[in-house]
Amino acid sequence: MADKNIPYKIYLEEDEMPLAWYNLRADMKKKPAPLLNPETHKPMTAEELEPVFCRDLIQQELDDTTPYFEIPQEIRNFYRMYRPSPLVRAYCLEEKLQTPAKIYYKFEGSNTSGSHKLNSAIAQAYYAKKQGLRGVTTETGAGQWGTALSMACAYLGLDCKVYMVKCSYEQKPFRREVMRTYGASVTPSPSMDTEVGRRILAEHPGTGGSLGCAISEAVEKAENTEGYRYVLGSVLNQVMLHQTVIGLETKTAMDKYGIKPDLIIGCAGGGSNLGGLIAPFMGEKLRGEADYRFIAVEPASCPSLSRGIYAYDYCDTGKVCPLAKMYTLGSGFMPAANHAGGLRYHGMNPILSQLRYDGLLEAVSVPQTSVFEAAEIFAKVEGILPAPESSHAIKIAIDEAMRCKETGEEKTILFGLTGTGYFDMLAYEKFHNGQMTDYIPSDEEIQANFSKLPAVE
Ligand SMILES: *Cc1c(COP(=O)(O)O)cnc(C)c1O
């Protein structure tokens, strides 16, 4: 049944790997709204961002017009250790589903961090090093981003301070130890290290912490430590820019074999992998050269793009970061326990938010037991144990393939397989024991936080 000329796995030659990241904003007629200063509500300037972020990364963050940013040679050398990543034709999944659809996935889990986050971690660490900094601070929830950043910093000889949400620090010792293996210092958050940490501990002794609190601690530490800046693993436009390496490789590989996807699917937490995967295809759509359907998949418990409001909001609970216009559930939204830690953010990348607002990107949300069912089907036939986050995309890819079975359409489906799930076995255990719950917030619960959005006209 295999198409004769198309291999199971398409690996590009090294000289086919991208030399530049693609800035989708350059092709958008309606640009995403600018970041605003949280106090004055005026657009953030590069100077205002300098105390917190690295200089070159600020330029990338604010640039709406330059179509390509060259990938520095040192970053390309690093990419070569684990890229190009394979583009896989899921022949066995197609066979299992008995679908006429053709299914492809781009697999980003074949590095030690186990996800796509390394693509941006190395870029951010590189620009910090280039600026002559000593180190970077960041937060991590489940630990994927902290792991990726530790690896990148170890490679470049930078110091790496990670604030890890305290309950994850205690419940997920393995990722914590991977970070320490790469030389990072890992502090459970809230900590006595920072003013905001001490304040939260005084108010809520014994708290397990939150991502929003860890962000505030990491930002404060960077601002108060000579030679340090803060870096973030998702949501920002610069992160999506770095992740376009995923989509550019995919496009080159597909063009090489004359494959054109009809439908492109990705999971969406802060939006970086989805944005990176779809960017070159969306660019064609915006320029009127080709047409594709794009679908963002979110957890039903944290559906910012599918059920949120498009408005300016705080990016962190401490309200120290710039305001971003995005689909949001409100910075005070507390998602119910969900095992896809990487998808628990209240907002969404501003570029994807604008595309969604303009009707160019669809968004759906799915309950987590259906996600783990899809993960198991996939693991059994494709031989990869997927991350819970990635399995959101698998779930919708399978649904779409089954729809093709009903209609007899031979669509080509492409999805992003962002990572592996070996550190998520407690979640798989809950699923196997029938202890997993599907919490779907009501419209009242979703709207409860909308009234607390900052008043920006
Ligand atoms: C962090 C993470 C995600 C979600 O982040 P995005 O910025 O939305 O891409 C998805 N999958 C995995 C495996 C992750 O670690």
The ligand as a Gaussian input file, in Angstrom:
#p B3LYP/6-31G(d) Opt

LIG

0 1
 C        5.665000      23.030000      26.097000
 C        5.120000      21.954000      25.255000
 C        4.014000      22.164000      24.407000
 C        3.239000      23.456000      24.348000
 O        3.953000      24.611000      24.097000
 P        3.698000      25.517000      22.794000
 O        4.432000      26.752000      23.053000
 O        2.215000      25.712000      22.669000
 O        4.238000      24.756000      21.653000
 C        3.586000      21.134000      23.593000
 N        4.192000      19.929000      23.612000
 C        5.258000      19.670000      24.422000
 C        5.862000      18.309000      24.394000
 C        5.747000      20.674000      25.253000
 O        6.797000      20.426000      26.042000

